[in-house]
Amino acid sequence: RWLAEQSPRGPIVLGGESAGANLALGLALDLRGKASGAGYSSAAASSTASLPMPAALLLLSPWADLVDSVQQEHASWKENEDLDFVLPELADLFSRFVLLAQKIGGTKGDKEKLKLKSELTKDELLMLANNPDVSPARAQSLANLPRTLVTIGGGETLRDSQLELVQRLQKDGVVVEKEVYPEMPHAFALANFAATDTCTAPGKVVERAAAFVAASCGTNAQGSNAC
């Protein structure tokens, strides 16, 4: 809302990395629902009334399907276990924190409440994870979202669920671009400062994202648009 007020005439690109991409996708779906009067409606729907749709959506290493993190059945979980830091145990722990908060309405750092995460059964986790509030990739429809770029590390344990998200976007008619960077782990763009001549992907993905944002705003990568 603040950004829309600061730049009422400029295009806005909505984006995020990892869990931030989850939030970005969820917000875009909520805005889409408000614009169309149908479809996805999150718990935060009332706060997005009257806000404009973004010009584009940028999803870097999206962690947008917690069902995948609970089940861990895709081939990428085994194939990339030696390449990624998002190991099965970490994904399970992360999912339990998020899904417990979803179930009880937040934990606010309460240590006694946090202990309840270990009591969640797999069936209960899957039921909670199917809610698009926490797994926006599982929204009933992804139609009418803006142009989207999804960047993926080929070494991510989440790789296959991210590719499924791309397929769903395509199936629902979204103009979607994807870039897969071989052997790169989750959220590798964060290491862009450490890119070298022999490992260029962390820098390249940032350049790709910047070019996408610039193109979506109708300017070049060094432009001064309010995007």
Backbone as CSV, one residue per row, in Angstrom:
resi,resn,N_x,N_y,N_z,CA_x,CA_y,CA_z,C_x,C_y,C_z
1,ARG,0.828,-1.199,0.000,0.000,0.000,0.000,0.866,1.253,0.000
2,TRP,1.908,1.269,0.852,2.790,2.432,0.912,3.437,2.675,-0.443
3,LEU,3.905,1.610,-1.087,4.576,1.758,-2.375,3.617,2.292,-3.431
4,ALA,2.393,1.794,-3.425,1.403,2.275,-4.390,1.104,3.751,-4.166
5,GLU,1.108,4.171,-2.918,0.862,5.586,-2.621,2.042,6.454,-3.034
6,GLN,3.270,5.929,-2.912,4.459,6.694,-3.272,4.633,6.811,-4.777
7,SER,4.143,5.811,-5.496,4.331,5.784,-6.943,3.014,5.452,-7.629
8,PRO,2.047,6.370,-7.542,0.698,6.060,-8.036,0.626,5.821,-9.532
9,ARG,1.587,6.336,-10.297,1.525,6.175,-11.755,2.574,5.204,-12.277
10,GLY,3.513,4.811,-11.438,4.590,3.942,-11.891,4.235,2.480,-11.735
11,PRO,4.759,1.626,-12.614,4.519,0.191,-12.472,5.249,-0.366,-11.258
12,ILE,4.677,-1.368,-10.664,5.259,-2.014,-9.490,5.510,-3.482,-9.807
13,VAL,6.714,-3.960,-9.521,7.027,-5.381,-9.647,7.078,-5.968,-8.243
14,LEU,6.328,-7.024,-8.044,6.256,-7.693,-6.760,7.169,-8.911,-6.795
15,GLY,8.038,-9.054,-5.803,8.956,-10.181,-5.845,9.484,-10.572,-4.485
16,GLY,10.150,-11.712,-4.452,10.755,-12.186,-3.220,11.558,-13.437,-3.487
17,GLU,12.319,-13.834,-2.472,13.167,-15.013,-2.578,12.796,-15.998,-1.475
18,SER,12.750,-17.284,-1.817,12.462,-18.350,-0.861,11.084,-18.122,-0.227
19,ALA,11.020,-17.978,1.110,9.741,-17.701,1.754,9.183,-16.351,1.321
20,GLY,10.079,-15.427,0.945,9.622,-14.142,0.418,8.877,-14.299,-0.887
21,ALA,9.296,-15.273,-1.700,8.578,-15.555,-2.945,7.208,-16.152,-2.644
22,ASN,7.125,-16.942,-1.573,5.835,-17.465,-1.118,4.896,-16.303,-0.814
23,LEU,5.393,-15.315,-0.058,4.572,-14.162,0.302,4.189,-13.342,-0.927
24,ALA,5.139,-13.183,-1.854,4.864,-12.406,-3.060,3.779,-13.063,-3.901
25,LEU,3.882,-14.374,-4.070,2.874,-15.094,-4.849,1.515,-15.034,-4.162
26,GLY,1.508,-15.217,-2.846,0.249,-15.141,-2.113,-0.400,-13.774,-2.218
27,LEU,0.404,-12.717,-2.123,-0.133,-11.359,-2.245,-0.667,-11.119,-3.650
28,ALA,0.057,-11.582,-4.660,-0.411,-11.411,-6.041,-1.743,-12.123,-6.254
29,LEU,-1.887,-13.301,-5.676,-3.145,-14.036,-5.788,-4.272,-13.297,-5.085
30,ASP,-3.964,-12.728,-3.948,-4.974,-11.971,-3.216,-5.390,-10.733,-4.000
31,LEU,-4.416,-10.026,-4.570,-4.726,-8.855,-5.397,-5.511,-9.261,-6.625
32,ARG,-5.149,-10.377,-7.225,-5.877,-10.897,-8.385,-7.332,-11.185,-8.029
33,GLY,-7.539,-11.780,-6.841,-8.893,-12.077,-6.402,-9.714,-10.822,-6.209
34,LYS,-9.095,-9.799,-5.659,-9.797,-8.526,-5.475,-10.160,-7.890,-6.806
35,ALA,-9.223,-7.991,-7.770,-9.450,-7.360,-9.067,-10.552,-8.056,-9.843
36,SER,-10.618,-9.401,-9.724,-11.577,-10.160,-10.518,-12.874,-10.446,-9.785
37,GLY,-12.828,-10.278,-8.448,-14.012,-10.580,-7.664,-14.236,-12.061,-7.465
38,ALA,-13.226,-12.879,-7.788,-13.376,-14.327,-7.660,-12.025,-14.949,-7.402
39,GLY,-12.031,-16.232,-7.105,-10.781,-16.983,-6.995,-10.212,-16.951,-5.597
40,TYR,-8.914,-16.847,-5.512,-8.185,-16.953,-4.246,-8.541,-15.815,-3.311
41,SER,-8.712,-16.129,-2.059,-8.966,-15.102,-1.056,-8.291,-15.516,0.236
42,SER,-7.279,-14.773,0.651,-6.495,-15.150,1.823,-7.060,-14.503,3.071
43,ALA,-6.447,-14.862,4.197,-6.861,-14.287,5.470,-6.589,-12.790,5.519
44,ALA,-5.695,-12.291,4.657,-5.336,-10.869,4.658,-6.098,-10.087,3.589
45,ALA,-7.174,-10.669,3.059,-7.848,-10.076,1.909,-8.302,-8.646,2.153
46,SER,-8.820,-8.362,3.341,-9.364,-7.031,3.589,-8.310,-5.940,3.514
47,SER,-7.055,-6.293,3.777,-5.996,-5.287,3.790,-5.525,-4.916,2.394
48,THR,-5.934,-5.667,1.371,-5.472,-5.386,0.015,-6.556,-4.751,-0.857
49,ALA,-7.683,-4.433,-0.263,-8.755,-3.814,-1.037,-8.256,-2.536,-1.695
50,SER,-8.609,-2.353,-2.951,-8.313,-1.163,-3.759,-6.873,-1.053,-4.217
51,LEU,-6.017,-2.019,-3.886,-4.631,-1.963,-4.341,-4.520,-2.471,-5.770
52,PRO,-3.591,-1.901,-6.569,-3.465,-2.312,-7.970,-2.724,-3.632,-8.114
53,MET,-2.963,-4.309,-9.234,-2.181,-5.492,-9.569,-0.769,-5.065,-9.934
54,PRO,0.239,-5.852,-9.579,1.607,-5.517,-9.989,1.787,-5.715,-11.483
55,ALA,2.792,-5.044,-12.025,3.091,-5.194,-13.451,3.727,-6.542,-13.740
56,ALA,4.396,-7.109,-12.759,5.077,-8.390,-12.948,5.339,-9.021,-11.599
57,LEU,5.719,-10.297,-11.648,5.966,-11.076,-10.448,7.322,-11.760,-10.590
58,LEU,8.199,-11.567,-9.602,9.550,-12.118,-9.621,9.700,-13.099,-8.462
59,LEU,9.892,-14.386,-8.783,9.980,-15.431,-7.767,11.348,-16.103,-7.840
60,LEU,12.200,-15.798,-6.876,13.546,-16.360,-6.814,13.552,-17.546,-5.859
61,SER,13.921,-18.711,-6.350,13.941,-19.926,-5.520,12.683,-20.042,-4.663
62,PRO,11.501,-20.003,-5.266,10.280,-19.965,-4.450,10.091,-21.211,-3.582
63,TRP,9.750,-20.966,-2.328,9.359,-22.034,-1.394,7.871,-21.824,-1.163
64,ALA,7.074,-22.283,-2.103,5.664,-21.909,-2.144,4.714,-23.086,-2.022
65,ASP,5.246,-24.277,-1.732,4.415,-25.473,-1.614,4.899,-26.282,-0.411
66,LEU,4.239,-26.106,0.725,4.657,-26.807,1.933,4.213,-28.267,1.937
67,VAL,3.271,-28.623,1.076,2.929,-30.041,0.941,4.160,-30.812,0.466
68,ASP,4.869,-30.240,-0.486,6.108,-30.868,-0.974,7.126,-31.019,0.145
69,SER,7.222,-30.023,1.014,8.190,-30.074,2.106,7.812,-31.101,3.165
70,VAL,6.516,-31.382,3.297,6.066,-32.399,4.244,6.244,-33.800,3.645
71,GLN,5.853,-33.957,2.390,5.916,-35.281,1.762,7.328,-35.684,1.347
72,GLN,8.060,-34.723,0.761,9.439,-34.961,0.303,9.527,-36.187,-0.609
73,GLU,8.612,-36.240,-1.572,8.539,-37.392,-2.474,9.154,-37.132,-3.845
74,HIS,9.359,-35.885,-4.214,9.937,-35.590,-5.515,11.388,-36.059,-5.595
75,ALA,11.811,-36.380,-6.813,13.165,-36.907,-7.017,14.239,-35.940,-6.559
76,SER,13.980,-34.640,-6.639,15.001,-33.646,-6.297,15.408,-33.708,-4.825
77,TRP,14.555,-34.256,-3.963,14.936,-34.369,-2.555,16.124,-35.305,-2.374
78,LYS,16.142,-36.388,-3.139,17.266,-37.334,-3.061,18.422,-36.889,-3.944
79,GLU,18.105,-36.448,-5.157,19.143,-36.087,-6.122,20.031,-34.954,-5.620
80,ASN,19.447,-34.026,-4.891,20.185,-32.805,-4.537,20.549,-32.717,-3.061
81,GLU,20.444,-33.830,-2.356,20.727,-33.814,-0.925,22.168,-33.410,-0.619
82,ASP,23.072,-33.692,-1.555,24.476,-33.339,-1.344,24.835,-31.962,-1.896
83,LEU,23.870,-31.291,-2.529,24.141,-29.993,-3.152,23.489,-28.823,-2.413
84,ASP,22.455,-29.116,-1.655,21.662,-28.045,-1.058,21.785,-28.056,0.465
85,PHE,21.491,-26.907,1.080,21.466,-26.831,2.531,20.058,-27.046,3.080
86,VAL,19.046,-27.001,2.194,17.674,-27.287,2.621,17.512,-28.805,2.633
87,LEU,18.028,-29.416,3.682,17.959,-30.855,3.831,16.583,-31.261,4.357
88,PRO,16.209,-32.507,4.209,14.878,-32.950,4.647,14.545,-32.551,6.084
89,GLU,15.512,-32.669,6.991,15.250,-32.342,8.388,14.947,-30.855,8.574
90,LEU,15.698,-30.006,7.867,15.463,-28.566,7.963,14.105,-28.200,7.369
91,ALA,13.763,-28.806,6.225,12.473,-28.523,5.597,11.319,-28.949,6.504
92,ASP,11.479,-30.082,7.162,10.443,-30.557,8.074,10.288,-29.590,9.255
93,LEU,11.412,-29.137,9.809,11.371,-28.208,10.934,10.726,-26.885,10.532
94,PHE,11.146,-26.358,9.385,10.588,-25.100,8.882,9.078,-25.240,8.692
95,SER,8.665,-26.337,8.070,7.247,-26.550,7.801,6.450,-26.629,9.096
96,ARG,7.003,-27.308,10.089,6.291,-27.441,11.366,6.119,-26.090,12.056
97,PHE,7.126,-25.240,12.005,6.998,-23.903,12.586,5.871,-23.131,11.899
98,VAL,5.902,-23.129,10.570,4.917,-22.356,9.807,3.507,-22.917,10.001
99,LEU,3.385,-24.228,9.935,2.060,-24.839,9.988,1.471,-24.805,11.394
100,LEU,2.325,-24.876,12.406,1.826,-24.686,13.772,1.272,-23.274,13.936
101,ALA,2.028,-22.293,13.444,1.555,-20.907,13.531,0.235,-20.733,12.785
102,GLN,0.106,-21.410,11.631,-1.133,-21.357,10.866,-2.286,-21.955,11.677
103,LYS,-2.012,-23.030,12.372,-3.068,-23.731,13.118,-3.559,-22.932,14.312
104,ILE,-2.637,-22.355,15.076,-3.029,-21.718,16.340,-3.058,-20.194,16.264
105,GLY,-2.825,-19.657,15.064,-2.917,-18.211,14.897,-1.686,-17.458,15.323
106,GLY,-0.518,-18.110,15.198,0.742,-17.464,15.547,1.270,-17.960,16.884
107,THR,2.590,-17.844,17.042,3.217,-18.288,18.290,3.843,-17.140,19.072
108,LYS,4.222,-16.073,18.392,4.815,-14.890,19.027,5.994,-15.246,19.933
109,GLY,6.745,-16.261,19.506,7.930,-16.637,20.262,7.650,-17.376,21.550
110,ASP,6.406,-17.759,21.787,6.041,-18.476,23.013,6.664,-19.871,22.985
111,LYS,7.605,-20.142,23.880,8.334,-21.407,23.865,7.424,-22.602,24.122
112,GLU,6.416,-22.416,24.956,5.502,-23.523,25.240,4.669,-23.858,24.016
113,LYS,4.239,-22.841,23.299,3.478,-23.076,22.066,4.356,-23.736,21.008
114,LEU,5.610,-23.295,20.917,6.513,-23.845,19.907,6.758,-25.337,20.112
115,LYS,6.666,-25.793,21.338,6.858,-27.214,21.612,5.779,-28.070,20.947
116,LEU,4.645,-27.464,20.650,3.531,-28.203,20.064,3.831,-28.662,18.638
117,LYS,4.855,-28.084,18.014,5.139,-28.429,16.620,5.471,-29.910,16.454
118,SER,6.097,-30.494,17.476,6.480,-31.907,17.382,5.277,-32.835,17.524
119,GLU,4.143,-32.305,17.972,2.950,-33.123,18.160,2.076,-33.189,16.911
120,LEU,2.390,-32.389,15.916,1.598,-32.409,14.683,1.862,-33.701,13.923
121,THR,0.798,-34.432,13.595,0.939,-35.663,12.819,1.127,-35.325,11.349
122,LYS,1.569,-36.306,10.567,1.769,-36.058,9.141,0.455,-35.708,8.460
123,ASP,-0.615,-36.391,8.820,-1.918,-36.085,8.221,-2.339,-34.658,8.544
124,GLU,-2.077,-34.229,9.774,-2.431,-32.872,10.172,-1.563,-31.853,9.435
125,LEU,-0.279,-32.157,9.290,0.614,-31.273,8.542,0.154,-31.110,7.102
126,LEU,-0.224,-32.221,6.474,-0.661,-32.164,5.077,-1.958,-31.378,4.939
127,MET,-2.863,-31.550,5.872,-4.115,-30.801,5.827,-3.845,-29.301,5.923
128,LEU,-2.983,-28.914,6.863,-2.649,-27.501,7.035,-1.883,-26.964,5.827
129,ALA,-0.970,-27.777,5.275,-0.120,-27.335,4.165,-0.901,-27.150,2.874
130,ASN,-2.052,-27.777,2.755,-2.862,-27.630,1.545,-3.577,-26.292,1.468
131,ASN,-3.516,-25.530,2.535,-4.145,-24.210,2.559,-3.301,-23.240,1.728
132,PRO,-3.880,-22.578,0.720,-3.090,-21.652,-0.104,-2.568,-20.439,0.648
133,ASP,-3.044,-20.210,1.871,-2.459,-19.140,2.676,-0.993,-19.418,2.972
134,VAL,-0.628,-20.690,3.093,0.769,-21.050,3.361,1.428,-21.731,2.165
135,SER,0.608,-22.242,1.246,1.114,-22.895,0.028,0.429,-22.281,-1.190
136,PRO,0.782,-21.038,-1.543,0.090,-20.376,-2.655,0.242,-21.098,-3.981
137,ALA,1.278,-21.917,-4.140,1.419,-22.697,-5.373,0.274,-23.677,-5.548
138,ARG,-0.474,-23.947,-4.464,-1.585,-24.881,-4.509,-2.942,-24.188,-4.568
139,ALA,-2.943,-22.899,-4.863,-4.211,-22.200,-5.052,-5.012,-22.885,-6.158
140,GLN,-6.318,-22.823,-6.062,-7.177,-23.510,-7.029,-6.869,-23.085,-8.459
141,SER,-6.572,-21.824,-8.648,-6.227,-21.310,-9.971,-5.135,-20.261,-9.844
142,LEU,-4.203,-20.268,-10.812,-3.162,-19.246,-10.885,-3.406,-18.307,-12.070
143,ALA,-4.571,-18.422,-12.675,-4.899,-17.607,-13.846,-4.928,-16.126,-13.505
144,ASN,-4.662,-15.311,-14.528,-4.752,-13.849,-14.440,-3.695,-13.210,-13.543
145,LEU,-2.627,-13.943,-13.286,-1.489,-13.318,-12.627,-0.663,-12.570,-13.667
146,PRO,0.133,-11.605,-13.252,0.946,-10.853,-14.221,2.121,-11.688,-14.727
147,ARG,2.784,-11.161,-15.711,4.006,-11.775,-16.232,4.927,-12.159,-15.082
148,THR,5.494,-13.370,-15.144,6.234,-13.912,-14.002,7.572,-14.496,-14.440
149,LEU,8.600,-14.230,-13.638,9.895,-14.893,-13.798,10.140,-15.766,-12.580
150,VAL,10.469,-17.038,-12.822,10.824,-17.967,-11.752,12.267,-18.401,-11.976
151,THR,13.123,-18.163,-10.975,14.512,-18.627,-11.063,14.694,-19.793,-10.098
152,ILE,15.434,-20.788,-10.550,15.543,-22.058,-9.834,17.002,-22.505,-9.813
153,GLY,17.461,-22.975,-8.679,18.767,-23.617,-8.609,18.624,-25.088,-8.964
154,GLY,19.389,-25.542,-9.930,19.300,-26.944,-10.325,19.675,-27.901,-9.215
155,GLY,20.367,-27.402,-8.184,20.764,-28.222,-7.055,19.839,-28.103,-5.861
156,GLU,18.693,-27.479,-6.025,17.765,-27.305,-4.910,16.979,-28.588,-4.638
157,THR,16.763,-28.891,-3.380,15.853,-29.987,-3.051,14.419,-29.618,-3.430
158,LEU,14.126,-28.328,-3.500,12.790,-27.847,-3.879,12.614,-27.747,-5.397
159,ARG,13.629,-28.117,-6.156,13.610,-27.897,-7.614,12.342,-28.418,-8.285
160,ASP,11.962,-29.644,-7.992,10.840,-30.245,-8.717,9.518,-29.562,-8.393
161,SER,9.337,-29.133,-7.155,8.110,-28.404,-6.820,8.097,-27.034,-7.490
162,GLN,9.271,-26.429,-7.654,9.356,-25.141,-8.352,9.024,-25.308,-9.836
163,LEU,9.508,-26.389,-10.433,9.182,-26.670,-11.835,7.687,-26.945,-11.995
164,GLU,7.086,-27.599,-11.013,5.641,-27.826,-11.054,4.885,-26.499,-11.005
165,LEU,5.384,-25.559,-10.213,4.765,-24.237,-10.154,4.815,-23.572,-11.521
166,VAL,5.953,-23.658,-12.205,6.073,-23.090,-13.552,5.048,-23.731,-14.484
167,GLN,4.917,-25.047,-14.411,3.964,-25.755,-15.269,2.532,-25.323,-14.984
168,ARG,2.203,-25.132,-13.713,0.852,-24.696,-13.350,0.586,-23.287,-13.862
169,LEU,1.569,-22.414,-13.734,1.410,-21.054,-14.247,1.161,-21.077,-15.750
170,GLN,1.942,-21.879,-16.463,1.777,-21.989,-17.907,0.401,-22.537,-18.262
171,LYS,-0.009,-23.578,-17.559,-1.301,-24.203,-17.822,-2.449,-23.229,-17.612
172,ASP,-2.301,-22.342,-16.629,-3.358,-21.381,-16.326,-3.242,-20.097,-17.133
173,GLY,-2.355,-20.101,-18.136,-2.299,-18.999,-19.092,-1.454,-17.814,-18.696
174,VAL,-0.639,-17.958,-17.674,0.247,-16.862,-17.252,1.475,-16.830,-18.167
175,VAL,1.888,-15.640,-18.548,3.134,-15.478,-19.299,4.273,-15.672,-18.320
176,VAL,4.961,-16.790,-18.418,5.968,-17.132,-17.411,7.304,-17.448,-18.067
177,GLU,8.350,-16.960,-17.459,9.720,-17.261,-17.877,10.391,-18.006,-16.737
178,LYS,11.263,-18.952,-17.074,11.997,-19.637,-16.015,13.459,-19.734,-16.400
179,GLU,14.295,-19.700,-15.384,15.729,-19.896,-15.558,16.189,-20.907,-14.527
180,VAL,16.833,-21.986,-14.996,17.373,-22.991,-14.092,18.896,-22.922,-14.163
181,TYR,19.522,-22.752,-13.013,20.975,-22.605,-12.939,21.568,-23.903,-12.376
182,PRO,22.268,-24.668,-13.216,22.763,-25.992,-12.819,23.559,-25.969,-11.516
183,GLU,23.255,-26.933,-10.673,23.987,-27.223,-9.429,23.887,-26.135,-8.367
184,MET,23.131,-25.085,-8.624,23.021,-24.020,-7.625,22.042,-24.418,-6.517
185,PRO,22.371,-24.078,-5.266,21.503,-24.419,-4.130,20.381,-23.401,-3.951
186,HIS,19.601,-23.632,-2.931,18.483,-22.749,-2.623,18.973,-21.331,-2.328
187,ALA,18.234,-20.344,-2.872,18.492,-18.929,-2.576,19.918,-18.500,-2.904
188,PHE,20.472,-19.062,-3.965,21.874,-18.782,-4.311,22.104,-17.336,-4.712
189,ALA,21.062,-16.614,-5.065,21.234,-15.196,-5.411,21.785,-14.392,-4.239
190,LEU,21.553,-14.875,-3.021,22.077,-14.170,-1.844,23.595,-14.143,-1.830
191,ALA,24.213,-15.066,-2.578,25.680,-15.133,-2.630,26.235,-14.406,-3.844
192,ASN,25.470,-13.464,-4.402,25.911,-12.775,-5.614,27.236,-12.038,-5.407
193,PHE,27.508,-11.604,-4.185,28.759,-10.895,-3.895,29.971,-11.810,-4.013
194,ALA,29.730,-13.135,-3.970,30.828,-14.090,-4.024,30.985,-14.726,-5.401
195,ALA,30.262,-14.225,-6.403,30.371,-14.783,-7.750,31.795,-14.621,-8.279
196,THR,32.253,-15.628,-9.004,33.609,-15.614,-9.555,33.556,-15.947,-11.038
197,ASP,34.709,-15.914,-11.685,34.776,-16.267,-13.105,34.385,-17.715,-13.345
198,THR,34.581,-18.564,-12.345,34.247,-19.984,-12.503,32.886,-20.337,-11.904
199,CYS,32.300,-19.422,-11.154,30.954,-19.620,-10.598,30.185,-18.318,-10.774
200,THR,29.609,-18.156,-11.938,28.968,-16.892,-12.309,27.487,-16.826,-11.967
201,ALA,26.870,-17.969,-11.669,25.417,-18.016,-11.512,24.869,-17.052,-10.465
202,PRO,25.484,-16.903,-9.278,24.920,-15.975,-8.290,24.837,-14.535,-8.795
203,GLY,25.787,-14.146,-9.625,25.725,-12.817,-10.221,24.779,-12.770,-11.404
204,LYS,24.789,-13.813,-12.214,23.941,-13.858,-13.409,22.456,-13.806,-13.048
205,VAL,22.076,-14.490,-11.959,20.661,-14.507,-11.602,20.182,-13.123,-11.180
206,VAL,21.058,-12.351,-10.537,20.695,-10.983,-10.160,20.565,-10.116,-11.414
207,GLU,21.475,-10.300,-12.357,21.398,-9.558,-13.624,20.108,-9.921,-14.375
208,ARG,19.772,-11.197,-14.357,18.549,-11.654,-15.039,17.318,-11.044,-14.383
209,ALA,17.309,-11.023,-13.068,16.181,-10.435,-12.347,16.065,-8.942,-12.642
210,ALA,17.200,-8.247,-12.667,17.190,-6.805,-12.944,16.673,-6.522,-14.352
211,ALA,17.099,-7.349,-15.309,16.639,-7.159,-16.690,15.139,-7.410,-16.798
212,PHE,14.649,-8.407,-16.069,13.214,-8.707,-16.077,12.411,-7.549,-15.495
213,VAL,12.878,-7.014,-14.381,12.190,-5.887,-13.756,12.193,-4.685,-14.695
214,ALA,13.350,-4.414,-15.304,13.448,-3.276,-16.213,12.503,-3.427,-17.400
215,ALA,12.482,-4.624,-17.982,11.596,-4.867,-19.128,10.130,-4.732,-18.717
216,SER,9.804,-5.184,-17.510,8.426,-5.100,-17.040,8.002,-3.671,-16.772
217,CYS,8.985,-2.808,-16.489,8.702,-1.389,-16.236,8.856,-0.534,-17.484
218,GLY,9.294,-1.159,-18.569,9.451,-0.398,-19.796,10.670,0.498,-19.823
219,THR,11.752,0.073,-19.184,12.973,0.846,-19.191,14.152,-0.117,-19.292
220,ASN,15.371,0.419,-19.338,16.533,-0.461,-19.346,16.999,-0.719,-17.915
221,ALA,17.953,-1.635,-17.773,18.373,-2.065,-16.434,18.957,-0.929,-15.609
222,GLN,19.422,0.147,-16.269,19.980,1.273,-15.529,18.995,2.447,-15.461
223,GLY,17.743,2.196,-15.896,16.766,3.277,-15.978,16.333,3.793,-14.618
224,SER,15.640,4.923,-14.627,15.248,5.561,-13.377,13.748,5.538,-13.178
225,ASN,13.048,4.630,-13.848,11.606,4.527,-13.649,11.297,4.257,-12.189
226,ALA,10.084,4.537,-11.796,9.683,4.339,-10.410,9.339,2.893,-10.111
227,CYS,9.763,1.978,-10.927,9.436,0.567,-10.776,10.275,-0.063,-9.675
